[in-house]
Amino acid sequence: MQVKEDSKKEKALQWEKTAARVENKHLLLEQMKERERLKEEAYQEYLKEKAAVDDAINRMIDEDRRDVSKKSEKRKTMQEFMEKSMKAKEEQKQRAVEAEAMALEKIRKFQEDAEQREAIIKMKKAEENAAKEVIFAKLNDEELKRRAEKEYIENLRIDLMQEEFEEAARIKAMKEVDKREQ
């Protein structure tokens, strides 16, 4: 009689423990859902920041294109200037040496300026590319982290489902033992 009563107490304790574990699992699942919601919000923020970065990059690309166009116009202007100089040489042989010297000086100066501009443009492009690489690396790291967390949560869900299934099987087995004992 005492053994049967102790067995009932033990089963009652097991039921209480089981109920507490199930409740804890449900709380954990709710926390996981909240974490998933927060992750989704963070991902949406990431998408907004990525769009802003893409917009900034497109603006930089457009600016580079305008710079190239201006450079082309300057080269064309320089070519026209040289042609005018040659015509002036033919028309005015007396001023030919003077005009040619002036033209060469202007060309040299223009080329120096053009080289300086090209160097500045190259430096800016290198800085922009470095900044882009840092941003892309950061975005890639965030994406990898997001995927790893998603996989971790999925594994937790699977583990939780498996534990709940095993718990249900234990409860069913305990009920069957109770039926047989009664």
C-alpha positions as CSV (number, residue, x, y, z in Angstrom):
1,M,0.0,0.0,0.0
2,Q,2.8,2.4,0.9
3,V,4.7,1.5,-2.3
4,K,1.6,2.3,-4.4
5,E,1.1,5.6,-2.6
6,D,4.9,6.5,-3.1
7,S,4.5,5.5,-6.8
8,K,1.5,7.9,-7.1
9,K,3.5,10.7,-5.5
10,E,6.4,10.0,-7.8
11,K,4.1,10.1,-10.8
12,A,2.5,13.3,-9.6
13,L,6.0,14.8,-9.2
14,Q,6.9,13.6,-12.7
15,W,3.7,15.1,-14.1
16,E,4.5,18.5,-12.4
17,K,8.1,18.4,-13.8
18,T,6.8,17.5,-17.2
19,A,4.3,20.3,-17.2
20,A,7.0,22.7,-16.0
21,R,9.3,21.5,-18.9
22,V,6.6,21.9,-21.4
23,E,5.8,25.4,-20.1
24,N,9.5,26.3,-20.2
25,K,9.7,25.0,-23.8
26,H,6.7,27.2,-24.8
27,L,8.3,30.2,-23.2
28,L,11.5,29.5,-25.1
29,L,9.6,29.2,-28.3
30,E,7.9,32.6,-27.7
31,Q,11.3,34.1,-27.0
32,M,12.6,32.6,-30.2
33,K,9.6,34.1,-32.1
34,E,10.4,37.5,-30.6
35,R,14.0,37.1,-31.6
36,E,13.0,36.2,-35.1
37,R,10.8,39.3,-35.3
38,L,13.6,41.5,-34.1
39,K,15.9,39.9,-36.7
40,E,13.4,40.6,-39.4
41,E,13.3,44.3,-38.3
42,A,17.1,44.4,-38.4
43,Y,17.1,42.8,-41.8
44,Q,14.6,45.4,-43.1
45,E,16.9,48.1,-41.7
46,Y,19.8,46.5,-43.4
47,L,17.9,46.6,-46.7
48,K,17.2,50.3,-46.3
49,E,20.9,51.0,-45.6
50,K,21.9,48.8,-48.5
51,A,19.6,50.9,-50.8
52,A,21.1,54.1,-49.5
53,V,24.6,52.7,-50.2
54,D,23.6,51.6,-53.7
55,D,22.1,55.1,-54.3
56,A,25.4,56.7,-53.1
57,I,27.4,54.4,-55.3
58,N,25.2,55.2,-58.4
59,R,25.7,58.9,-57.7
60,M,29.4,58.4,-57.6
61,I,29.3,56.4,-60.8
62,D,27.3,59.2,-62.5
63,E,29.8,61.8,-61.2
64,D,32.7,59.7,-62.7
65,R,30.9,59.6,-66.0
66,R,30.4,63.3,-66.0
67,D,34.1,63.8,-65.2
68,V,35.1,61.5,-68.1
69,S,32.8,63.5,-70.4
70,K,34.4,66.8,-69.3
71,K,37.8,65.3,-69.8
72,S,36.9,64.3,-73.3
73,E,35.6,67.8,-74.0
74,K,38.9,69.2,-72.8
75,R,40.9,66.9,-75.0
76,K,38.7,68.0,-78.0
77,T,39.3,71.6,-77.1
78,M,43.0,71.0,-76.9
79,Q,42.9,69.4,-80.3
80,E,41.0,72.3,-81.8
81,F,43.5,74.7,-80.2
82,M,46.4,72.8,-81.9
83,E,44.7,73.0,-85.3
84,K,44.2,76.7,-84.9
85,S,47.8,77.1,-83.9
86,M,48.9,75.3,-87.1
87,K,46.6,77.5,-89.2
88,A,48.0,80.6,-87.6
89,K,51.6,79.3,-88.4
90,E,50.7,78.9,-92.0
91,E,49.0,82.2,-92.3
92,Q,51.5,84.2,-90.3
93,K,55.0,82.8,-90.7
94,Q,56.5,85.7,-88.8
95,R,54.7,84.8,-85.7
96,A,55.0,81.0,-86.1
97,V,57.8,80.4,-83.7
98,E,56.2,82.6,-81.0
99,A,52.8,81.1,-81.5
100,E,54.2,77.6,-81.5
101,A,56.1,78.2,-78.3
102,M,53.0,79.6,-76.6
103,A,50.9,76.6,-77.8
104,L,53.5,74.1,-76.6
105,E,53.6,75.9,-73.2
106,K,49.8,75.8,-72.9
107,I,49.8,72.1,-74.0
108,R,52.4,71.3,-71.4
109,K,50.5,73.1,-68.7
110,F,47.2,71.5,-69.8
111,Q,48.8,68.1,-69.7
112,E,50.2,68.7,-66.3
113,D,46.8,69.8,-65.1
114,A,45.2,66.9,-66.8
115,E,47.6,64.5,-65.2
116,Q,47.0,66.1,-61.8
117,R,43.2,65.7,-62.4
118,E,43.7,62.1,-63.4
119,A,45.8,61.4,-60.4
120,I,43.1,63.0,-58.2
121,I,40.4,61.0,-59.9
122,K,42.3,57.8,-59.6
123,M,42.9,58.5,-55.9
124,K,39.2,59.2,-55.3
125,K,38.2,56.1,-57.2
126,A,40.7,54.0,-55.1
127,E,39.2,55.5,-51.9
128,E,35.7,54.9,-53.2
129,N,36.5,51.3,-54.1
130,A,38.1,50.8,-50.7
131,A,35.0,52.2,-49.0
132,K,32.8,50.0,-51.2
133,E,34.8,46.9,-50.4
134,V,34.5,47.7,-46.7
135,I,30.7,48.1,-47.0
136,F,30.3,45.0,-49.1
137,A,32.4,43.0,-46.7
138,K,30.3,44.2,-43.8
139,L,27.1,43.5,-45.6
140,N,28.4,40.0,-46.5
141,D,29.4,39.3,-42.9
142,E,26.0,40.4,-41.7
143,E,24.3,38.2,-44.3
144,L,26.4,35.2,-43.2
145,K,25.6,35.9,-39.5
146,R,21.9,36.2,-40.3
147,R,21.9,32.9,-42.1
148,A,23.8,31.2,-39.3
149,E,21.4,32.5,-36.8
150,K,18.4,31.4,-38.9
151,E,19.9,27.9,-39.2
152,Y,20.6,27.9,-35.4
153,I,16.9,28.8,-34.7
154,E,15.7,26.2,-37.1
155,N,17.8,23.6,-35.4
156,L,16.4,24.7,-32.0
157,R,12.9,24.4,-33.4
158,I,13.6,20.9,-34.6
159,D,15.1,19.9,-31.2
160,L,12.1,21.4,-29.4
161,M,9.7,19.5,-31.6
162,Q,11.6,16.3,-31.1
163,E,11.7,16.8,-27.3
164,E,7.9,17.5,-27.3
165,F,7.3,14.4,-29.3
166,E,9.5,12.3,-26.9
167,E,7.7,13.9,-24.0
168,A,4.3,13.1,-25.4
169,A,5.5,9.5,-26.0
170,R,6.6,9.3,-22.3
171,I,3.3,10.7,-21.1
172,K,1.4,8.3,-23.2
173,A,3.6,5.4,-21.9
174,M,3.0,6.6,-18.3
175,K,-0.7,6.7,-18.9
176,E,-0.7,3.2,-20.3
177,V,1.3,2.0,-17.3
178,D,-1.3,3.8,-15.0
179,K,-4.2,2.1,-16.9
180,R,-2.5,-1.3,-16.5
181,E,-1.9,-0.7,-12.8
182,Q,-5.5,0.3,-12.1
